[in-house]
Amino acid sequence: MKHRCSSTSFPLALTLVLAACQANPVATSQAAEAAPATSNALLAKPVAADGWDVAIALDLGATGVWTTKVLDVFDCYGGNEVVALDDLGRCHVIVQYAGKWTDLVACSDGRWLGGLALGDLDPRKPGRELYVGAESGRVYQITPQPEGMLDCNLIADLAGAEVHTLIACEGELVAFTSPGSIWRLAAPKDRTRFVAREIATTRGRVRDAVQLADGRLALVSRDGSLEIRPVDVLGNAGELVLQVESGLGRVALSPAGVLYSASDDGVVWRSERTAQGWRNERIHVGPQGLRGIVCGSFGTPGASEEVAIFGYSADVEVLARDASAKWSAHTLFTDRDRGHWLGVGELDQRNDTDELVGSGYGGRVFVLTKRARQP
């Protein structure tokens, strides 16, 4: 969507300049001073459900934001940051200070970024590095600096294949691309580019992955499968947990080892390992286009399990399981357009619940916080 300006009160040249700037946001230089993220003043103030607060950490207008996670990027800052990848190939590390959000921008691929991982994979650099993958097939390493800045280096080009999912494993980066392939990337000793090897093809495009407590990877795919593969033999077919007719888009892991997956047709699946094998349960049916699912603690009274979801309905919902194993759903927030990603993590220690971060076609990153009860 392009914004339009009236030319009745401005010279034509100035009008054209303003229109161009509004329609095409310019990426901030990674060496430039960070500017606070702002909200679109033309839109009504966002409102969350009773007992919850919503903050807009980043607003890019019509530029979509595809992946958003809560990660501990800077050792020099207390707490976690919000990391978001946008449609113009930029990585935003959004730092919170006293309720204000500052956007640090790194990378400028020009084509969307999708894969995102954090890990200490490069022995030549202290601490952890961010890794992002692009539609172009390029993979970048983003290194946080003690001064609060970000360095970005191109480390691989995966034959032009879209990079949808990245996982930081011990000593290496695993990339899942479209068409369905698995790559291993490892840091060399004497050059900038990582050693990248395509190790296998997959039946469908892997759209999300989580690492289990035993180190294995749980993968959800466009072909509708949820499977588990050991990291050392990723090239072999894994243990099939669930197979559905609709594509699976996201997967979440609970501390108890239960897997939750979100399907394109709006079904949420719960998969639990039992003595007889995996037990799969359909726990929720909603609008089509689920694009986010996370486990956490969201303050539902009496809940033994809680899962938050987000998708093309634009609604963020919490699913809660009570003592009788029945599931209920309630809406926390409705974004201004379709959702594409949901993250979870600790961003506000004033409460005893987890925070949610979301993004998508609405072009902004929102943060949902359960309001702390007054003593």
C-alpha positions in Angstrom: 0.0 0.0 0.0 1.4 3.4 -1.0 0.6 6.5 1.0 -0.7 9.5 -0.9 0.0 13.2 -0.1 -2.2 16.2 -1.1 -0.4 18.7 -3.3 -2.7 21.6 -2.5 -0.5 23.0 0.3 3.0 21.9 -0.8 5.1 22.6 -3.9 5.0 19.7 -6.4 8.7 18.8 -5.9 8.4 18.6 -2.1 5.2 16.5 -2.4 7.0 14.0 -4.7 9.9 13.7 -2.2 7.5 13.1 0.7 5.5 10.6 -1.2 8.6 8.6 -2.2 9.9 8.5 1.4 6.6 7.3 2.8 6.2 4.6 0.1 9.8 3.3 0.4 11.2 3.4 3.9 15.0 3.7 3.8 17.2 1.2 5.7 19.2 2.8 8.5 23.0 2.4 8.2 24.3 -0.1 10.7 26.9 2.4 11.7 24.4 5.2 12.1 23.0 6.4 15.4 20.0 4.3 16.4 16.6 6.1 16.3 13.7 5.3 18.5 11.0 3.2 16.8 7.8 5.1 16.2 4.1 4.2 15.8 1.9 5.2 12.9 0.1 8.3 14.2 -2.7 7.8 11.6 -3.8 4.6 13.3 -5.8 4.3 16.5 -3.8 3.4 19.6 -3.6 -0.4 19.8 -5.6 -2.0 22.6 -5.1 -5.4 24.2 -7.4 -7.5 26.3 -8.2 -6.6 29.9 -5.2 -7.1 32.1 -2.7 -6.9 29.2 -0.7 -4.0 27.8 0.5 -3.7 24.2 3.5 -1.7 23.0 4.6 -1.1 19.4 8.3 -1.7 19.4 8.7 -1.1 15.6 6.5 0.3 12.9 7.6 0.0 9.3 4.3 1.0 7.7 3.6 -1.1 4.6 6.9 -3.2 4.9 6.1 -6.6 6.2 8.0 -8.1 9.1 8.3 -11.9 8.8 10.2 -13.3 11.7 10.3 -12.0 15.3 12.0 -13.6 18.3 13.1 -12.7 21.8 16.9 -13.2 22.0 19.7 -12.2 24.3 21.9 -10.4 21.7 24.0 -7.9 23.7 26.0 -9.1 26.7 26.6 -5.4 27.5 22.9 -4.9 28.2 20.8 -6.5 30.9 17.8 -8.5 29.7 16.7 -9.7 26.2 16.2 -7.9 22.9 13.6 -8.3 20.2 15.0 -9.3 16.8 12.9 -8.8 13.7 13.5 -9.6 10.0 11.7 -7.5 7.3 10.7 -7.7 3.7 13.5 -5.4 2.5 16.2 -7.8 3.8 17.0 -5.9 7.1 17.6 -7.3 10.5 16.3 -5.1 13.4 17.7 -5.6 16.9 15.3 -3.7 19.1 16.6 -2.6 22.5 14.4 -1.7 25.4 15.3 0.9 28.0 12.9 2.2 30.6 9.9 1.4 28.4 11.4 3.0 25.2 12.4 1.0 22.2 15.5 1.7 20.0 15.9 0.1 16.6 19.4 -1.0 15.5 19.6 -2.1 11.9 22.0 -4.5 10.3 22.2 -6.1 6.9 20.7 -4.9 3.7 20.1 -7.8 1.4 17.2 -6.2 -0.6 15.1 -9.4 -0.5 13.2 -10.7 2.5 15.0 -12.3 5.4 13.3 -15.3 7.0 15.7 -17.7 8.8 17.0 -16.5 12.2 19.2 -18.1 14.8 21.5 -17.1 17.7 24.6 -19.1 18.8 28.3 -19.1 19.5 29.4 -20.8 16.3 32.4 -18.8 15.3 35.5 -19.5 17.5 37.2 -16.4 16.0 34.7 -14.1 17.7 33.8 -13.8 21.4 30.3 -14.5 22.6 27.2 -15.3 20.4 26.5 -14.2 16.9 23.2 -13.7 15.1 22.6 -15.5 11.8 20.0 -14.6 9.2 19.0 -16.1 5.9 17.5 -14.4 2.9 15.2 -15.2 0.0 18.2 -14.7 -2.2 19.9 -17.7 -0.7 22.5 -15.5 1.1 23.3 -16.1 4.8 24.7 -13.3 7.0 26.5 -13.3 10.3 25.7 -10.3 12.6 28.1 -9.7 15.4 27.1 -7.5 18.4 29.8 -5.1 19.6 30.4 -3.9 23.2 29.6 -0.3 22.0 26.0 -1.4 21.2 26.6 -1.6 17.5 26.2 -4.5 15.0 28.6 -5.8 12.4 27.3 -7.7 9.4 29.2 -10.1 7.1 28.1 -12.3 4.2 29.1 -15.8 5.1 27.4 -18.0 2.5 25.3 -18.2 -0.7 23.3 -21.4 -0.8 22.9 -21.6 -4.6 20.2 -19.0 -4.6 17.8 -21.2 -2.6 15.4 -19.3 -0.3 16.5 -19.7 3.4 13.4 -20.3 5.5 14.8 -21.8 8.7 18.1 -21.6 10.6 19.1 -23.6 13.7 22.3 -23.0 15.6 23.6 -26.4 16.7 26.9 -27.1 18.5 29.7 -25.8 16.3 27.6 -25.4 13.1 24.6 -23.7 11.5 21.9 -25.8 9.9 19.9 -24.2 7.1 16.6 -25.4 5.6 15.9 -24.0 2.1 13.3 -24.0 -0.6 13.2 -26.2 -2.7 13.5 -28.6 0.3 17.1 -29.0 1.1 19.3 -29.2 4.3 22.6 -27.5 4.5 25.4 -27.5 7.1 27.5 -24.4 7.6 30.7 -24.3 9.6 33.2 -21.5 10.4 36.6 -21.9 8.7 39.9 -20.9 10.3 41.3 -18.7 7.6 38.6 -16.9 5.7 35.3 -15.0 6.1 33.0 -17.3 4.2 31.7 -20.4 6.0 32.0 -23.8 4.5 28.5 -24.7 3.3 27.5 -28.3 2.3 24.1 -29.4 1.0 23.6 -32.7 2.8 20.1 -33.9 1.8 16.9 -33.0 0.2 13.5 -33.1 2.0 10.1 -34.0 0.6 8.7 -30.6 1.6 10.0 -27.2 2.6 10.9 -27.1 6.3 9.2 -24.0 7.7 10.2 -24.2 11.4 12.3 -26.2 13.7 13.1 -26.5 17.4 15.9 -28.4 19.2 14.8 -30.9 21.8 16.5 -31.5 25.2 18.4 -34.4 23.8 19.8 -32.3 20.9 17.6 -33.7 18.1 15.6 -31.4 15.9 11.8 -31.4 15.5 10.9 -30.2 12.0 7.6 -29.1 10.5 7.1 -29.0 6.8 4.9 -27.8 4.0 4.1 -31.4 3.2 2.3 -31.7 6.5 4.8 -33.7 8.5 6.2 -33.3 12.0 9.4 -35.4 12.3 12.4 -35.7 14.6 15.9 -36.0 13.2 19.2 -36.5 15.1 21.6 -33.7 14.2 24.5 -36.0 13.3 22.4 -37.8 10.7 20.1 -35.1 9.4 20.4 -36.5 5.9 18.4 -39.6 6.9 14.6 -39.8 7.2 13.6 -39.1 10.8 11.0 -40.4 13.3 7.6 -39.4 12.0 5.5 -37.9 14.8 2.5 -36.5 12.9 1.3 -36.4 9.3 -1.6 -34.3 8.3 -3.1 -33.3 4.9 -2.6 -29.6 5.4 0.9 -28.0 5.6 2.4 -27.5 9.0 3.9 -24.0 9.5 5.2 -23.6 13.0 6.2 -25.8 16.0 6.7 -25.1 19.7 8.2 -27.2 22.5 7.1 -27.2 26.1 9.5 -27.7 29.1 7.8 -31.1 29.5 8.8 -32.2 26.0 5.3 -31.8 24.5 5.3 -30.6 20.9 2.6 -28.2 19.5 2.3 -27.6 15.8 0.2 -25.2 13.8 -1.4 -26.1 10.4 -2.3 -24.0 7.4 -6.0 -25.0 7.9 -6.2 -23.5 11.4 -5.7 -26.7 13.5 -3.5 -26.8 16.5 -2.0 -30.3 17.2 -0.6 -31.5 20.5 2.0 -34.4 20.3 3.1 -36.2 23.4 5.4 -39.2 23.6 3.9 -42.1 25.6 5.0 -45.7 26.3 2.9 -46.7 23.3 4.4 -44.1 21.0 3.4 -40.6 20.0 -0.2 -39.5 20.9 -1.5 -36.7 18.7 -4.5 -34.6 19.7 -6.3 -31.9 17.9 -6.8 -29.2 20.6 -8.1 -26.2 18.6 -9.7 -25.4 15.3 -9.6 -21.8 14.2 -9.4 -19.7 11.0 -7.1 -20.8 8.3 -3.5 -19.5 8.1 -1.9 -20.2 11.4 1.5 -18.6 11.3 2.7 -18.5 14.9 2.7 -20.8 18.0 4.6 -20.7 21.3 4.4 -22.3 24.7 4.7 -20.2 27.9 3.1 -18.9 31.1 0.4 -16.4 30.3 -1.5 -16.2 33.6 -4.7 -18.2 32.8 -6.1 -19.2 36.2 -6.0 -23.0 36.8 -4.2 -23.7 33.6 -1.9 -26.7 33.4 -0.7 -25.9 29.9 -0.8 -22.7 27.9 -0.1 -22.1 24.2 -0.4 -18.8 22.3 -1.2 -18.7 18.5 -1.3 -16.0 15.8 -2.1 -16.0 12.1 -4.0 -14.7 9.2 -7.0 -13.9 11.4 -4.7 -11.2 12.9 -5.8 -12.4 16.4 -3.4 -13.4 19.1 -5.1 -16.1 21.2 -4.1 -18.0 24.3 -5.2 -21.7 24.5 -5.4 -23.0 28.0 -5.8 -26.6 29.3 -7.6 -27.0 32.7 -7.5 -29.7 35.3 -10.0 -31.8 33.3 -7.9 -31.6 30.2 -10.4 -29.3 28.4 -9.0 -26.5 26.3 -10.4 -23.0 26.1 -9.3 -20.0 24.0 -9.4 -16.3 24.6 -8.1 -13.4 22.4 -5.4 -11.0 23.7 -4.9 -8.7 20.8 -5.9 -8.1 17.2 -3.2 -6.7 14.9 -3.9 -4.4 11.9 -3.2 -7.1 9.3 -2.4 -10.8 9.0 0.1 -12.3 11.4 3.2 -14.2 10.3 5.3 -14.9 13.4 4.9 -15.1 17.2 7.7 -15.2 19.7 7.9 -15.5 23.5 10.4 -14.6 26.2 11.2 -12.5 29.2 11.0 -8.7 28.6 9.3 -7.4 31.7 10.3 -8.6 35.2 7.5 -6.7 36.9 5.2 -9.7 36.4 5.6 -13.5 36.7 4.4 -14.3 33.1 6.0 -14.5 29.7 5.8 -11.7 27.1 4.7 -12.2 23.5 6.1 -10.5 20.4 4.4 -10.7 17.1 4.7 -9.4 13.5 3.5 -9.9 10.0 1.8 -8.1 7.1 0.9 -5.2 9.4 4.5 -4.0 9.2 5.1 -3.6 12.9 6.4 -5.5 15.9 4.1 -5.5 18.9 4.9 -6.6 22.5 2.1 -8.0 24.8 2.7 -7.9 28.5 0.5 -9.2 31.3 -0.1 -6.4 33.7 1.4 -7.0 37.1 -1.1 -7.1 40.0 -0.6 -4.4 42.6 0.3 -5.7 46.1 
